[in-house]
Amino acid sequence: MEHHRRNVVSQLWYRPANDVGSSVSARVNRSGQRFGRLLILGRSASDRTGKQWWLCKCDCGSEKWISANNMSQGRIRSCGCLKREVSPNLVHGHSIGPSTEYMTWATMVARCSNPGRRDYKYYGGRGISVCDRWRQSFPNFLADMGLKPNPLLSIDRINNDGNYEPGNCRWTTRSQQSSNQRKRGTA
Ligand SMILES: [Zn+2]
């Protein structure tokens, strides 16, 4: 992936976004324009074949070169994160398994609501619940929590006796989480 990106970039040439070449009408200044989650940054480039590329910043934080053609026709609306969230099981029509955020959400709901689980006693069994807004909707959960900055992170309740709800949760590493629980245990 990184290798491919470097190849693409090395074939590009840059010009300032406000330098709209009069000879190439397709080279419109679109910096600042938004397509879904993508914000066009102030640079455009064309490759050797004359194909136009825009450097875009996605709302999730990643930057990516996107083909101008694909973007203006509405085929691409995020760096790829949108597709991952909307249909966690489907990427390009192939099942690759749910996203890590979806797995966290599903596990969180299950351990608060399924008495058949071994860990239920530490969650639902001692009164911890998931707020209605999150329990009823994975997109709501994702909108409040955002993507994991790192897929290895898990969800932590800031107040260990509080519920899973906005304001009481954060993405954290497992070691942070357990030291947090130890501190509370001794307090
Ligand atoms: Zn994104």
py3Dmol code that shows the C-alpha trace and the ligand (Angstrom):
import py3Dmol

protein = """\
ATOM      1  CA  MET A   1       0.000   0.000   0.000  1.00  0.00           C
ATOM      2  CA  GLU A   2       2.715   2.447   1.081  1.00  0.00           C
ATOM      3  CA  HIS A   3       4.820   1.307  -1.830  1.00  0.00           C
ATOM      4  CA  HIS A   4       1.992   1.901  -4.290  1.00  0.00           C
ATOM      5  CA  ARG A   5       1.374   5.369  -2.869  1.00  0.00           C
ATOM      6  CA  ARG A   6       5.002   6.350  -3.261  1.00  0.00           C
ATOM      7  CA  ASN A   7       4.909   5.223  -6.874  1.00  0.00           C
ATOM      8  CA  VAL A   8       1.876   7.314  -7.628  1.00  0.00           C
ATOM      9  CA  VAL A   9       3.278  10.378  -5.938  1.00  0.00           C
ATOM     10  CA  SER A  10       6.602  10.135  -7.729  1.00  0.00           C
ATOM     11  CA  GLN A  11       4.791  10.381 -11.043  1.00  0.00           C
ATOM     12  CA  LEU A  12       3.008  13.566 -10.096  1.00  0.00           C
ATOM     13  CA  TRP A  13       3.903  17.156 -10.555  1.00  0.00           C
ATOM     14  CA  TYR A  14       2.552  19.927  -8.403  1.00  0.00           C
ATOM     15  CA  ARG A  15       1.332  23.437  -8.929  1.00  0.00           C
ATOM     16  CA  PRO A  16      -0.211  25.871  -6.487  1.00  0.00           C
ATOM     17  CA  ALA A  17      -3.986  25.515  -6.345  1.00  0.00           C
ATOM     18  CA  ASN A  18      -4.578  29.140  -7.360  1.00  0.00           C
ATOM     19  CA  ASP A  19      -2.392  28.788 -10.441  1.00  0.00           C
ATOM     20  CA  VAL A  20      -5.078  27.625 -12.799  1.00  0.00           C
ATOM     21  CA  GLY A  21      -3.453  26.938 -16.119  1.00  0.00           C
ATOM     22  CA  SER A  22      -5.454  28.612 -18.865  1.00  0.00           C
ATOM     23  CA  SER A  23      -4.342  25.982 -21.355  1.00  0.00           C
ATOM     24  CA  VAL A  24      -5.844  23.140 -19.318  1.00  0.00           C
ATOM     25  CA  SER A  25      -9.451  23.879 -18.536  1.00  0.00           C
ATOM     26  CA  ALA A  26      -9.846  20.668 -16.538  1.00  0.00           C
ATOM     27  CA  ARG A  27      -7.407  21.954 -13.956  1.00  0.00           C
ATOM     28  CA  VAL A  28     -10.011  23.826 -11.919  1.00  0.00           C
ATOM     29  CA  ASN A  29      -9.207  25.159  -8.519  1.00  0.00           C
ATOM     30  CA  ARG A  30     -11.266  23.060  -6.171  1.00  0.00           C
ATOM     31  CA  SER A  31      -9.266  23.482  -3.001  1.00  0.00           C
ATOM     32  CA  GLY A  32     -11.569  23.782  -0.020  1.00  0.00           C
ATOM     33  CA  GLN A  33     -14.360  21.933  -1.801  1.00  0.00           C
ATOM     34  CA  ARG A  34     -15.923  19.024  -0.007  1.00  0.00           C
ATOM     35  CA  PHE A  35     -17.024  15.637  -1.349  1.00  0.00           C
ATOM     36  CA  GLY A  36     -18.590  13.652   1.449  1.00  0.00           C
ATOM     37  CA  ARG A  37     -15.873  13.306   4.061  1.00  0.00           C
ATOM     38  CA  LEU A  38     -13.133  14.465   1.746  1.00  0.00           C
ATOM     39  CA  LEU A  39     -11.841  18.005   1.808  1.00  0.00           C
ATOM     40  CA  ILE A  40      -9.667  18.942  -1.141  1.00  0.00           C
ATOM     41  CA  LEU A  41      -6.375  20.419  -0.020  1.00  0.00           C
ATOM     42  CA  GLY A  42      -4.727  23.122  -2.069  1.00  0.00           C
ATOM     43  CA  ARG A  43      -2.812  20.955  -4.481  1.00  0.00           C
ATOM     44  CA  SER A  44      -3.601  19.163  -7.682  1.00  0.00           C
ATOM     45  CA  ALA A  45      -1.477  17.057  -9.912  1.00  0.00           C
ATOM     46  CA  SER A  46      -1.668  15.095 -13.093  1.00  0.00           C
ATOM     47  CA  ASP A  47       0.177  11.921 -13.891  1.00  0.00           C
ATOM     48  CA  ARG A  48       1.921  11.066 -17.134  1.00  0.00           C
ATOM     49  CA  THR A  49      -1.321  10.082 -18.803  1.00  0.00           C
ATOM     50  CA  GLY A  50      -2.893  13.440 -17.989  1.00  0.00           C
ATOM     51  CA  LYS A  51      -5.177  11.994 -15.341  1.00  0.00           C
ATOM     52  CA  GLN A  52      -5.946  14.498 -12.586  1.00  0.00           C
ATOM     53  CA  TRP A  53      -5.407  13.748  -8.912  1.00  0.00           C
ATOM     54  CA  TRP A  54      -6.398  15.726  -5.833  1.00  0.00           C
ATOM     55  CA  LEU A  55      -4.728  15.561  -2.464  1.00  0.00           C
ATOM     56  CA  CYS A  56      -7.600  15.142  -0.021  1.00  0.00           C
ATOM     57  CA  LYS A  57      -7.940  15.169   3.705  1.00  0.00           C
ATOM     58  CA  CYS A  58     -10.563  12.798   5.053  1.00  0.00           C
ATOM     59  CA  ASP A  59     -12.575  13.605   8.193  1.00  0.00           C
ATOM     60  CA  CYS A  60     -10.965  10.572   9.838  1.00  0.00           C
ATOM     61  CA  GLY A  61      -7.596  12.341   9.555  1.00  0.00           C
ATOM     62  CA  SER A  62      -5.906  10.473   6.750  1.00  0.00           C
ATOM     63  CA  GLU A  63      -4.652  12.120   3.569  1.00  0.00           C
ATOM     64  CA  LYS A  64      -4.979  10.419   0.233  1.00  0.00           C
ATOM     65  CA  TRP A  65      -4.605  11.130  -3.479  1.00  0.00           C
ATOM     66  CA  ILE A  66      -7.936  10.623  -5.199  1.00  0.00           C
ATOM     67  CA  SER A  67      -8.633  10.573  -8.906  1.00  0.00           C
ATOM     68  CA  ALA A  68     -10.489  13.773  -9.812  1.00  0.00           C
ATOM     69  CA  ASN A  69     -12.721  11.831 -12.154  1.00  0.00           C
ATOM     70  CA  ASN A  70     -13.869   9.402  -9.481  1.00  0.00           C
ATOM     71  CA  MET A  71     -14.508  12.223  -7.067  1.00  0.00           C
ATOM     72  CA  SER A  72     -16.499  14.511  -9.297  1.00  0.00           C
ATOM     73  CA  GLN A  73     -18.712  11.623 -10.301  1.00  0.00           C
ATOM     74  CA  GLY A  74     -19.448  10.969  -6.650  1.00  0.00           C
ATOM     75  CA  ARG A  75     -17.921   7.496  -6.651  1.00  0.00           C
ATOM     76  CA  ILE A  76     -15.531   8.293  -3.828  1.00  0.00           C
ATOM     77  CA  ARG A  77     -16.680  10.049  -0.683  1.00  0.00           C
ATOM     78  CA  SER A  78     -14.060   9.073   1.860  1.00  0.00           C
ATOM     79  CA  CYS A  79     -10.555   7.645   2.131  1.00  0.00           C
ATOM     80  CA  GLY A  80     -12.203   4.227   2.455  1.00  0.00           C
ATOM     81  CA  CYS A  81     -13.261   4.538   6.075  1.00  0.00           C
ATOM     82  CA  LEU A  82     -16.877   5.257   5.134  1.00  0.00           C
ATOM     83  CA  LYS A  83     -17.307   1.953   3.345  1.00  0.00           C
ATOM     84  CA  ARG A  84     -15.732   0.184   6.290  1.00  0.00           C
ATOM     85  CA  GLU A  85     -18.322   1.699   8.656  1.00  0.00           C
ATOM     86  CA  VAL A  86     -21.465   1.528   6.562  1.00  0.00           C
ATOM     87  CA  SER A  87     -21.024  -2.116   5.666  1.00  0.00           C
ATOM     88  CA  PRO A  88     -18.453  -3.498   8.055  1.00  0.00           C
ATOM     89  CA  ASN A  89     -18.590  -6.898   6.402  1.00  0.00           C
ATOM     90  CA  LEU A  90     -18.250  -5.771   2.839  1.00  0.00           C
ATOM     91  CA  VAL A  91     -15.250  -4.268   1.136  1.00  0.00           C
ATOM     92  CA  HIS A  92     -15.435  -4.289  -2.644  1.00  0.00           C
ATOM     93  CA  GLY A  93     -18.132  -6.918  -2.325  1.00  0.00           C
ATOM     94  CA  HIS A  94     -15.894  -9.338  -0.437  1.00  0.00           C
ATOM     95  CA  SER A  95     -16.422 -10.308   3.134  1.00  0.00           C
ATOM     96  CA  ILE A  96     -13.316  -9.490   5.143  1.00  0.00           C
ATOM     97  CA  GLY A  97     -14.912  -9.487   8.566  1.00  0.00           C
ATOM     98  CA  PRO A  98     -16.315  -6.634  10.589  1.00  0.00           C
ATOM     99  CA  SER A  99     -14.328  -3.519  11.453  1.00  0.00           C
ATOM    100  CA  THR A 100     -12.587  -3.364  14.798  1.00  0.00           C
ATOM    101  CA  GLU A 101     -14.946  -0.581  15.927  1.00  0.00           C
ATOM    102  CA  TYR A 102     -17.934  -2.761  15.070  1.00  0.00           C
ATOM    103  CA  MET A 103     -16.469  -5.713  16.993  1.00  0.00           C
ATOM    104  CA  THR A 104     -15.942  -3.509  20.044  1.00  0.00           C
ATOM    105  CA  TRP A 105     -19.519  -2.239  19.825  1.00  0.00           C
ATOM    106  CA  ALA A 106     -21.014  -5.724  19.469  1.00  0.00           C
ATOM    107  CA  THR A 107     -18.960  -7.103  22.382  1.00  0.00           C
ATOM    108  CA  MET A 108     -19.845  -4.130  24.571  1.00  0.00           C
ATOM    109  CA  VAL A 109     -23.560  -4.616  23.967  1.00  0.00           C
ATOM    110  CA  ALA A 110     -23.328  -8.381  24.508  1.00  0.00           C
ATOM    111  CA  ARG A 111     -21.491  -8.299  27.818  1.00  0.00           C
ATOM    112  CA  CYS A 112     -24.047  -5.885  29.249  1.00  0.00           C
ATOM    113  CA  SER A 113     -27.093  -7.749  27.994  1.00  0.00           C
ATOM    114  CA  ASN A 114     -26.339 -11.457  27.568  1.00  0.00           C
ATOM    115  CA  PRO A 115     -26.398 -13.361  30.889  1.00  0.00           C
ATOM    116  CA  GLY A 116     -25.074 -16.408  29.026  1.00  0.00           C
ATOM    117  CA  ARG A 117     -21.648 -14.783  28.671  1.00  0.00           C
ATOM    118  CA  ARG A 118     -18.905 -15.554  31.179  1.00  0.00           C
ATOM    119  CA  ASP A 119     -18.040 -11.882  31.597  1.00  0.00           C
ATOM    120  CA  TYR A 120     -21.670 -10.780  32.057  1.00  0.00           C
ATOM    121  CA  LYS A 121     -21.204 -10.738  35.837  1.00  0.00           C
ATOM    122  CA  TYR A 122     -18.595  -7.969  35.531  1.00  0.00           C
ATOM    123  CA  TYR A 123     -20.856  -5.836  33.343  1.00  0.00           C
ATOM    124  CA  GLY A 124     -24.616  -6.314  32.986  1.00  0.00           C
ATOM    125  CA  GLY A 125     -24.563  -8.437  36.133  1.00  0.00           C
ATOM    126  CA  ARG A 126     -23.382  -5.525  38.240  1.00  0.00           C
ATOM    127  CA  GLY A 127     -25.647  -2.949  36.682  1.00  0.00           C
ATOM    128  CA  ILE A 128     -23.429  -1.612  33.881  1.00  0.00           C
ATOM    129  CA  SER A 129     -25.472  -0.840  30.797  1.00  0.00           C
ATOM    130  CA  VAL A 130     -25.078   0.671  27.353  1.00  0.00           C
ATOM    131  CA  CYS A 131     -27.040   3.887  26.822  1.00  0.00           C
ATOM    132  CA  ASP A 132     -30.043   3.640  24.475  1.00  0.00           C
ATOM    133  CA  ARG A 133     -28.435   5.832  21.833  1.00  0.00           C
ATOM    134  CA  TRP A 134     -25.517   3.429  21.466  1.00  0.00           C
ATOM    135  CA  ARG A 135     -27.280   0.149  22.102  1.00  0.00           C
ATOM    136  CA  GLN A 136     -29.758   0.788  19.312  1.00  0.00           C
ATOM    137  CA  SER A 137     -27.294   2.026  16.728  1.00  0.00           C
ATOM    138  CA  PHE A 138     -23.704   1.252  15.786  1.00  0.00           C
ATOM    139  CA  PRO A 139     -23.520   4.437  13.637  1.00  0.00           C
ATOM    140  CA  ASN A 140     -24.473   6.527  16.699  1.00  0.00           C
ATOM    141  CA  PHE A 141     -21.746   4.836  18.713  1.00  0.00           C
ATOM    142  CA  LEU A 142     -19.213   5.469  15.959  1.00  0.00           C
ATOM    143  CA  ALA A 143     -20.290   9.082  15.527  1.00  0.00           C
ATOM    144  CA  ASP A 144     -19.672   9.751  19.241  1.00  0.00           C
ATOM    145  CA  MET A 145     -16.486   7.721  19.684  1.00  0.00           C
ATOM    146  CA  GLY A 146     -14.859   8.203  16.274  1.00  0.00           C
ATOM    147  CA  LEU A 147     -12.577   5.657  14.663  1.00  0.00           C
ATOM    148  CA  LYS A 148      -9.922   4.011  16.829  1.00  0.00           C
ATOM    149  CA  PRO A 149      -6.653   5.896  16.385  1.00  0.00           C
ATOM    150  CA  ASN A 150      -5.097   2.434  16.439  1.00  0.00           C
ATOM    151  CA  PRO A 151      -6.991  -0.814  15.807  1.00  0.00           C
ATOM    152  CA  LEU A 152      -5.487  -2.452  18.905  1.00  0.00           C
ATOM    153  CA  LEU A 153      -7.188  -0.030  21.259  1.00  0.00           C
ATOM    154  CA  SER A 154     -10.216  -1.067  23.279  1.00  0.00           C
ATOM    155  CA  ILE A 155     -12.968   0.886  24.958  1.00  0.00           C
ATOM    156  CA  ASP A 156     -12.566   2.051  28.536  1.00  0.00           C
ATOM    157  CA  ARG A 157     -15.057   3.546  30.943  1.00  0.00           C
ATOM    158  CA  ILE A 158     -13.551   6.584  32.692  1.00  0.00           C
ATOM    159  CA  ASN A 159     -15.736   5.962  35.718  1.00  0.00           C
ATOM    160  CA  ASN A 160     -15.528   2.198  36.136  1.00  0.00           C
ATOM    161  CA  ASP A 161     -18.930   2.085  37.847  1.00  0.00           C
ATOM    162  CA  GLY A 162     -20.530   4.240  35.154  1.00  0.00           C
ATOM    163  CA  ASN A 163     -22.271   3.106  32.021  1.00  0.00           C
ATOM    164  CA  TYR A 164     -21.181   2.915  28.406  1.00  0.00           C
ATOM    165  CA  GLU A 165     -22.302   6.343  27.268  1.00  0.00           C
ATOM    166  CA  PRO A 166     -20.893   9.502  25.671  1.00  0.00           C
ATOM    167  CA  GLY A 167     -18.619  11.314  28.101  1.00  0.00           C
ATOM    168  CA  ASN A 168     -17.673   8.200  30.052  1.00  0.00           C
ATOM    169  CA  CYS A 169     -15.793   6.315  27.351  1.00  0.00           C
ATOM    170  CA  ARG A 170     -12.513   6.565  25.515  1.00  0.00           C
ATOM    171  CA  TRP A 171     -10.263   4.437  23.312  1.00  0.00           C
ATOM    172  CA  THR A 172      -7.401   3.141  25.361  1.00  0.00           C
ATOM    173  CA  THR A 173      -4.736   0.462  25.512  1.00  0.00           C
ATOM    174  CA  ARG A 174      -5.362  -2.596  27.643  1.00  0.00           C
ATOM    175  CA  SER A 175      -2.478  -1.753  29.975  1.00  0.00           C
ATOM    176  CA  GLN A 176      -3.828   1.754  30.643  1.00  0.00           C
ATOM    177  CA  GLN A 177      -7.182   0.175  31.270  1.00  0.00           C
ATOM    178  CA  SER A 178      -5.976  -2.330  33.844  1.00  0.00           C
ATOM    179  CA  SER A 179      -3.808   0.171  35.715  1.00  0.00           C
ATOM    180  CA  ASN A 180      -6.870   2.388  35.860  1.00  0.00           C
ATOM    181  CA  GLN A 181      -8.889  -0.440  37.359  1.00  0.00           C
ATOM    182  CA  ARG A 182      -6.149  -1.287  39.848  1.00  0.00           C
ATOM    183  CA  LYS A 183      -5.996   2.324  41.032  1.00  0.00           C
ATOM    184  CA  ARG A 184      -9.725   2.359  41.576  1.00  0.00           C
ATOM    185  CA  GLY A 185      -9.558  -1.012  43.309  1.00  0.00           C
ATOM    186  CA  THR A 186      -7.121   0.259  45.920  1.00  0.00           C
ATOM    187  CA  ALA A 187      -8.803   3.640  46.380  1.00  0.00           C
TER     188      ALA A 187
END
"""
ligand_1 = """\
1
ZN
Zn -11.347 8.418 6.138
"""
view = py3Dmol.view(width=600, height=400)
view.addModel(protein, "pdb")
view.setStyle({"model": 0}, {"cartoon": {"style": "trace"}})
view.addModel(ligand_1, "xyz")
view.setStyle({"model": 1}, {"stick": {}})
view.zoomTo()
view.show()
